[in-house]
Amino acid sequence: MRLLHKKDFCEKPFMVAEKKCRMFPFFLLFLLLISPLALFADTAGIENQISSVLVKVFDLNNFSVSVREAQYTEIVDIGKDKRNLLPGVPVEEKLQYASDKKLIQRRQLLITLILENGISPELEKRIERVIRVSLSLGDEDSLKIIKEDFVTNHRADGDVTPSSGQAASFNAAAFVSYVSRPQNIVLLTVILLIFIFLFGPLRYFMKYMAEYFANANAAAGKGRDDESSTIRQMPVNLLSASPESKHSAGEKSNMPFAFINDKNIANLAFLLKEESSEKMAEALGFLKENLVEKFLKYFPEEKQSDIMSFLVYKKELNKEDIIDMENAIKEKIDYVSGGREQLLSMLENSSRQVQEQFLRHIADEDPIMASEIRNSVFHFEDLARQDTQVVQTVLRFVNTRNLAQALQFTEQEVKDRVFAVLSEGAREIVSEELELLPENQAASDREKKNIVAVIRRLKEAGTIELR
């Protein structure tokens, strides 16, 4: 026999209360939706009943039925004689008149029936009589019959039942008529506001209260039962940070050469360029695959193959040797200056005049290097000679306002190229931004540099290929 713990009596009521809180908005919404549908079903049911009578009793195919409900107030004389309020005290005429009258809210059905023009007056009277009797219409209810010419509808012989299309159009017309009434528009608006409230602030309030009571109950039982409290909190700990994940993260940070990243991989290649391929492979064995790939790009293909040959087989390394090499590189890597990447970054952030002047100076000493640098430097204006797919990929990472700012002082050729790959909507937005933006050369140059930086990141990631 299991003994009941005190926490059983604390947890279960809150669990039941939480379920009730969740079900209450749905129950209230169900009642609000059912009430207008019931009113609509009243008039729609009358229309279907009249249609059934016309088809089955009178064998009519061409007709139209419209039923509308109207509310009106009637003043009724209750017939009581109250001429004396008290013996010898007559009632004033206004008070006497008011006491003899009573206001009653009544319902009136307004039925409009459109029949074919060739129906005889005798059949028309029979139809009116049968409908009034079958629906128990009173004198206050209105039944108006109109005769009109109908469009010829070819139907198979013997098929006297309305088609599903007619029934659907019937119900749709009745529903539109119902919704278009002013009082129903107000009702539906109120329902919509209540719906938004139920699934908006109230829903989050209910959820907050349920979580509050659950957490309060858990905190109260924590001192009594530490082990069960730890078990209940286990999913939260797993989602945030488990001991295993912390241990693995610590191991990664303690790995040799963990300080090597995309920014200093070029410096590592420079520091190890005089080392043997075996020594390079020992350092590369601790790096991520993408860093190894970038490192190898700084060496010719023959050297790359030689380095990779030492990475094929596993080898036990001397811990002291790896630590000494790591410390030596760590001391020097931040003090490596220059390099092709730094030069390209400086040129791309300088003006065209400075770039041309520098390239002319380099061309006098080393024409091949000058040509390679010229081909590597990318300007915003070079977008005009890129493939459509490349331009589209780049523009996905640039918002319309920044693009318009960059195009402000750009040649027409570049603008035409950019507008050619934009959608019609995006083209209109960029054009409007160009018209509204104030002229600012510095801001335009800044946005051009930002877009060039985006292009270089996409190129380094292998997403695009420039030409």
Buried (B, 14 or more C-beta within 10 A) or exposed (E): EEEEEEBEEBBEEBEEBBEEBEEEBEEBBEEBEEEBEEBBBEBBEBBBBBBEBBBEEBEBBBBBBBBBBEEEEEEEEEEEEEEEEEEEEEBEEEEBEEEBEEEEEEEBBBBBBBBEEEBEEEEBEBBBEBBBEEBEBEEEBEBEBEEEEBEEEEEEEEEEEBEEEEEEEBBEBBBEBBEEBEEBEEBBEEBEEBBEEBEEEBBEEBEEBBEEBBEEBBEEBBEEBEEBBEEBEEEEEEEEEEEEEEEEEEEEEEEBBEEBEEEBBBBBBBBBEEEEBEBBBBBBBBBEEEBBEBBBEBBEEEBBEBBBEBBEEEEEEEEEEBEEBBEEBEEEBEEBEEBEBEBBBEBBEBEEEEBEEBBEEBBEEEEEEBEEBBEBBBBBBBBBEBEEEBBBBBBEEBEBBBBBBBBBEBEEEBBEBBEEBBEEEBBEBBBEBBEEBEEEEEBBBBBBBBBBEBBBEBBEEEEBEBE
